[in-house]
Every structure is written in structure tokens, then in C-alpha cells.
């Protein structure tokens, strides 16, 4: 099978018939073998009924329905597990992503050998100051921190080589960082394509301002897990050791200064009367706690079922 089209959705009953017809037209014009996989993320409208009607008329349509709303990452995770096509292309269900982009995305993966191709909506029709500026800050920070140079990290229109989606695990709200997860898994050829963005035709946006705050928190999480997920002692142990040494040095310096002053008959303050002593004591305690946190993290990692999970590209 050439292409798996994966479409997560939540309350998009109005757009589904038009989107499906548009996709069918593109697939037939290019003679692709394909499957159209809808993942209904617990919609409360008639989206599932519409999907059933569409599937009855088109054998290429398959669907998964969640009992409740779990979020886009869960929808993509289940969709990636079910996808069978050589190239997996994700689109949003709101008609803001154009199916006319599918042939070029497919070509970039199959012929130009990209592992991931992300759509860049360079010209948007839903941009406002409140949305545009935080988005630019977020994408700039993501590029600098992760080294994945994409202008629109959170674009819903992406194409993947099948081995990519079968090798990564999307959880929480990490759908924003799938290119980063792919890079951490060893898929280094990540590209970008300027794509057409269309104004929303039906319904309302499902995302609020909170996604930008969550986006930065998730960015810190994905970078941390990528670097230290299998060796937490390298970060907790290092910081804990440095803090312990710093606290010990300050405490030793205060005691030595007091003893020297006492030996020379000079006036001195008791060590326990100095605020710096309590700062040193707190630093010592926090350092020990961080070291123990790293140690406990190592114990958990060593007993994890995925401690020796490595991706093998090929064998002879």
C-alpha cells in the first residue's frame, strides 16, 4: 500500500464529507493505493455516524473510536499502530490542510528519501497577534533547543516513512514534537515544505492559549527524556554532587574562618549565627537528595522493560 492517511478528529461532523471527497479525488488522480484512517477522539457530535456512512461507501476508509476524549497524541499513537502504508501522512480534519499537498509530500519521502516532512503554513488565515507572536517564540525556542530546524513544529500536515511511526511512541501531548522524537530515534533526514493553509470553514478551533504554556513545558520534558531518559544519574547525580561540594566548601570555610579568628584572639561570630551557614546546610541536603533521586532513577531504569530497546536499521 502506498499511503496511509491518518486523520485525528474531535467534533468535525460538518467537514468530514467534503474532506473525504477531496482526498478520494486526489488519490484517484494519482492512482495511489491508500487507506483513509479516521481516529475519532471521543467526539460528542455526529462525527462517528458520518464516518460510518462514509466507510459504507468507500472500502478504503477505516476508523477507530475512543470512548472519551484522550487528546491528539493518543489518537496519533493508535493511528500509527494501525497504519499499513509505506508513507503515513497526517492531516487535520478541519479542512485547513489541503489534500492537494499529498502527492508532493509522498514524493519527498519516497524519492527524496526524507524520514519526516513537515508542512509549513507560511501564510496563515487564522493569525492574530495573540496567537502569532507566541507561536513564533515557541517555534524559535524549539529550533534552538532541539536542533530540528522547522518553522512550524506543530503543523498537523506531516508525512512519515512507515519505519518512523513504528519506531516512536507518542504520549501525553508530545504530538507537537514528533520530529524531535524521530530525530532522537535516529531518523535524521527531516525536511519541510511550504503548504497551503485554508481558513476554517466549519466549527471552531479546539486549541486555546494554554497550549503555548504546555508547549514549552513539553519541550523541556522531551529534551530531558531524550538526553537523560536512560541515565538519570548523569543529570541528578552531577547537579547533586556539585551542590554537595559547594555546600561542604562553604560550611568548611565558615568553620575555618571562625577557628582562625579565635586562634588570633579576634572577634568572631558563631558559625550557627551566620545565615550563610544555613544556606550551606540547605545546599548540602538538596545535593544529597538530588544524588539519591538520580540513584533511584537508575534503579527504575535498570528494571524497565525498555532498558535495552534499541532501533536496528538493518542486518546482514
N, C-alpha and C positions, 0 to 999 in steps of 0.2 A: 504494500500500500504506500502511495506517495506521501500523502499528507493527513495528519490528524488535526482537525480544527477544534480547539478547546475553548469553550465559551462559558465562564462562570457568570452567574446572574442572580439578581435578587430583585423581585418585583419589576419585571420588564415585559409584561404581557403584550403591551402595545407594539413594541419594536421587533419582537421575535419573528412574526411572519415576513415582514419586509427584509429583515436581515437574512433569514433563511433563503428567500427567493434570490437575493443578491448574491449570496455565496454559491448557490446552485448554478447561477448564470456564469460566474467566473470559473467554476470547476469544469463545467461543460465546455466552455470556450477554449480551455487549455488542456482538455482531455486528461485531467488528473484522476487517479483513483484516490478516494478520500473517505474519511468518516467525519461526521459532524457530531461532536460530543458536547452536550449541554450538561452543566452541573448546576442544579437548582439549589441555591444556598438557603433553603427554608423560606421561600417566598410566601407571602401572605395574600397575594392576589391570585389571579387565574393562570399564572405562568406555567404551572405543571400541566394544566388541562390543554393549554395551547401547544406545549411541547408534545404531548401525546397525539394530538391531531396532526401535527407536522410529521411525526415519526410514522404515523399510519400511512402517510402519502409518500414517504421517502425512506427507503430501506437503509440509506447511509446514515441516518440520524440515530444516535444512541443518547441515553440520558441517565444521569444519577440525581437522585433527590435526597437532600438532607432532611431529617425530621425537624430540625430547627436551624437557625442562623448561626453558623460557626465562623464565618469570615472567609475572605478571599484566599488566604493561604491554604486553608483546609480544602477548599474547592479545587485549587490547583493541584494540591498533593494527590487527591483522589483521581483527578483527571489525568495527571501524569502517569499514575499507576495503570490506568485503563488504556491509555493511548497506544496504538499499534503502528502508526505511520512512521516512515523514515524521517520525516520532518514534522515537528509539532509546532503549530502556530496558535498563539493565544490572541483572542480579541475580546474587547468589552462588548456587552450585549446592548449598549445604549445607542448604537448607530453612529457614535463619534469616531470609531475606527472604520476605515474604508476597506472592504474586501478586495477592492481593486489593487491593493498593495500586495496581495498574497503571491502572485507569480514572481515578483522581483525578490521578495523575502525568501521564497523557496529556492530561486536561482542562486542567491548569495550563499545559502547553506550547502546546496548540492554541488554547485560548480565552482564557487569561490572558496569553498571549504571552511566557512565560518562555523564555529561551535554555537555561538549565540549572536543573533542580530536583533537590536532593539530599535523600535521606531522612535523618531524624534519629531514631535509635533512642534516644529519651529514656529509656525504661525497658528496661534490658537484663537478660538472663537468664544472661549469662556474665561478669558483672562481679566482679572480685576487686580487692583493694587494689593488688596488684602490676600489674594491668592498667588499672584505672580511673583512678588518680592520674596515671600517666604520660600516659594518653590525654587527660585534661583539660588537663594542662600543654601537651601538644603542640598541641591544638586552639586553646587560648588564644593561644599564640605564633603560630600560623598566622594567626589572625584579626588580630592586632595588626600583623604584618609585611606581610601581603598585602592587607589591607583587604577581604577576602572574608569576610563575616560568617556563617559556617556553624558549627554546633555539632559536627558530625561530618564533617570534611573527607574522611575515608577511607571513608565509607559505600559499600558495594558497590551499593546500590539508588539509582540515579540515572536521570533522564530528560533527553534532549537533543534540541534541534531538529537535524534532519539536517545543516543547514549547519554546525553547530558541530563535529560529529565529522569532517566532511570538511575542516575548516579547521585542525585542530590536529594535532600529532604527539606521540604518547605513546611514550616511550622510557625505558630504564633502569628505575627504579622510580617514575616520575612519575605513575603512576595515582592516587597519593594526592592529587595536585594538579591534576587535570583542571579543576576550577572556576577555579583560578588561571590555567592555560593559556588557558582560554576567555576570561577577563577580559582577559588580555594581548593576545588576538587581536581584541578589540573587542566581545565579547558581554557586555554589562554587566548584563543583567537576569538575575540569579542568585537563585533562591529556595530555600526549604527547607520540607519537610513532615514533621511528626511521623509516623513509621510504626511499625507493629507489629514487634517483634523476637521471634523464637521461639527456644527452646532448641535446641541442636544435637541432632538425632535419630540421626544415623549418623556414624561416623568420628570423627576428632579434628581440632582446629584445625591449620592449616598454617602459622600465624604464631607466631614466638617473640618474646622480649623484644628481640632485636636490631633489630626493625623500628622501634622507637621511636628508637633511636640513628640508624639510617639515615634515618628520617623527618625529623629535624632537619637532617641533612646535605643531604638532597634539598631541603628548604625553602630553605636558603641557596643551593643551586645554581639552583633555579627562579627565585628572586627576582633573583639576579645575572644570569642569562642573559636574563631578561625586560627588565632595565634596561640592560644593557651588552653584550648579545649582538652587536649590530650596530655598536657603537662602543666597543671595549675601551679605546681610548686615553683616554676620558673618566674612567675609574677608575684604570687603571695609570699613565697619564701624570700625572694630578693628584697622586696619592699620591707618585709618584716625584719630581716637581718639588718638592713640599713637603719631602720628606726631603732632597733635594739642597740646597735652600736652607737648611734647618735645619743640616745638616752643615757647609755652607760658612760659615754665620754663626758657628757655634761655633769652627771652626778659625780664622777671621779674628779672632775675639775673643781667643782664646788667644795668637795671634801678636802682636796689638796690645798686649795686656796685658804680654807679655814685653818688647816694644820700649820701652814706656813706662817699665817698671821699670828697664830697662837704661839708658835715657836719663837717669833721675833718680838713678842710682847706687844704686838699691835692690837688695836680694837678689831673685833670681828663679830659678824652676825652668825648665829647658829644656822646650820645648814637647813634645818626644818623651818626656819623663819623666812626663807627666801622663796618667792614664787617660782623662780626658775627650777628649784628642786622638784616641785610638784609637776611642772611641765616635763622634766626629765623622767620622773616616775611614770607619768601617763604615757610618754613615748615608749618606755621600756615595756609596759603592759600591752600597749597596742601592737608593738613589734612582735611580742610572743604570740599574741592572738592571731596575727596575720600569718606567722610561720606555721602555727597549728592548723589554721584554715587551709593553707597550701598542702600540709601533710594529709589532712582529712580528704581534701580534693584528690590527692594522688591515690589514696586508698580506694575511693569511689571509682576513679578512672580505671585502676588496675582490675577491679571486679566487674567492670562494664562489659556487656556482651559485644560491644563495638570497639574494644580497645585495640584490636588488630584488624580493623576493617580498612582495607586499602583498595584503591581502584586500579585494576590491572588493565592496561590498554590492549595488549595482545601477547600471545605466546607462540612459540615455535615448537 
